[in-house]
Amino acid sequence: MDIYAFLDQHGIAYEKHEHPAVFTCEQAERLVPSMQAAPTKNLFVRDRKGLRHFLVVVGDEKSVDLKQLSALLGVDRLLMASAERLHKHLGVEPGSVTILGLANDRQGAVEVVFDESIAQAPSLRCHPLVNTATLAIAQAEISRFLEITGHAIKTLEVPGRPDQVQP
């Protein structure tokens, strides 16, 4: 899918910055130009049986406690989804997980979970299906994108791992 054509077709505004490929939040911090948008971490997870899939969007500093998140979502154990599932549902490769991948989820199989802090951010950073560029998109535009793709956001305080130092 040409994500730029999709965004342009639907009048979704974005600011684009190209950069070397980034695979971690630490690399993104070093290589992505400064932008007026919240840096995000995106986790693509599934329940134990692989019947439910979730795209969890948190601030880049948060380490998610999947055990606690499983309980909050009412599912039996969350696991990281395989590269095959990632490609099937979001059309991206590992290292390029992004909310924009939901444009490829035409069956609505992926549930979207936003951490409270991300839901309140004025704008978000996200990859345009590849990790060699980053887009800044206003929250209102993200909401329109999700409406167009048929996805609702579940907003909650995504639990951080207990060993993580809270800012």
N, C-alpha and C positions, 0 to 999 in steps of 0.2 A: 504494500500500500504506500502511496505517496502521501505522507502525513501533511506535508505543506499544502498540497492541493486540497486535501480534506479541510484543513483549517481555513484556507482562503475561500473555498466554496461556501463555507458556513459563516464567513465574516468574523472568525475568531482571531483577534489581534495577538501578536506575540513579538517578543524581542529575541533575536537569535545571536548566539555567540558560538563560533566554531573553535575547537581546541583539539589537542591530541587526545587519543582514546583514554578514558578513565574507567577504572574497574572498581574503585573503592571511594568512599567519601573523603578519605585522606588525600587521594590523588586529585579528586575534584576540587578540594580546597586549594591545592597548589596550582592546578592547571586551568581552572575555569575563571575567566575574567570576572571581576567584581560586578554584581548585578543587584538591583533593588528588588530582590525576591527571596523568599525563604528557601534555603537549601533543604532538599528532601532526601529521605532514604525510602526505597520502595522494596517491600518484601512480597514475593509471590508464594503463598503457602496453600496447603490443602489439608483436609481432615484425614484421619487415619485410613479411611476406606477410599479416599480419592473421589468422593461424591460431591464435595463442596470445595470451591476454590476462592481464595481471598487475595485481594491486592491491598496490602496494608501500607499506608503512607504516613510516615513520621518525620520529625526533624532529623537532620543528618547526625546529630549528636546522641540520639537515643539508641540503646541496645534493648530490643524488645524481649520481654519474658513470654515466650510462646506458651508455656504451661498456664500462666495466669490469663493470657489472652484467650486460650482455648475455653477456659471456664466462662469468661465474659461473653463469648460468642455462642456458648452452649454446644460446642462440638467436642468430639472425642479426639483429643490430641492433634495439635497442628504440627505439620512437618513442612520443610522447605520442598517446594514442588520441583520436579525434575526439569531438565532442559527441554525434554520432549513436550511436557505439559506447558511449559512457558511458551514454546513456539506454537503449539496448537491453539492455546487460548489468547495469547497476546501478540503473537507474531514477532517476537523479539528473541534475541540470544541472551544468555547470562551476561550480566554487566550492563545491560541496556534496559532493565525493567523500568517501566514508566507508566504513568497514568494514561498517556496518549495511546498506549497499546490497547486500551479498551475499545478503540475504533475497530479493532480486529475481532472483538468478542461479539459477534453478531447474534449469538444464541443467548446472550445475557447470562452466561455460566459463571461469571466472576463477580463476587460480591466485593464492594469497595468499603474499606474502613479507613477513616481519617482520624489521626490523633487530634485531640481538641486544639492544640497549639497550631497545627497545620490548617485546620478548618477556619481559624480566626486570622490567619496571615493574609495581608492584602493581596499578595501575589506569590506564586510558587515557581521554583525551578524544576524543569523536567526535560528528559532527553526526548528528541524527536525520533524515537524508535531505534536510534543508534547512539553509541556513547562518545561520538566525536563532535557533538554539538550539544548545547544546552539552550533551552528556551525559557524566558520569563513570561508567565501568563497570569493575568489578573484573576483573582478568585471568581469574579463574576463571569469571566470567560470560561474558566474551568467548569463552573456550574452549567453554563450553556452547553459545553462540550459533553458533559455527562448526561444532560437531558437529551441531546441529539443521539447519543449512543445507547440510550435506554438504561442508564445506570444511576442508582440512588446511592447516596453516601450515608454510611452509618458512622456517626461521630461519637467517639468516646475517649476517655483518658486511657490510652494504650499503656499498659503496665511496662515499666522498665525493669531490667534485671536488677535484683537486689544488690549485686556487687558493683553496680554502676554508681558512680558518684553523681549526685544530683546537683545541677548548677544553682 
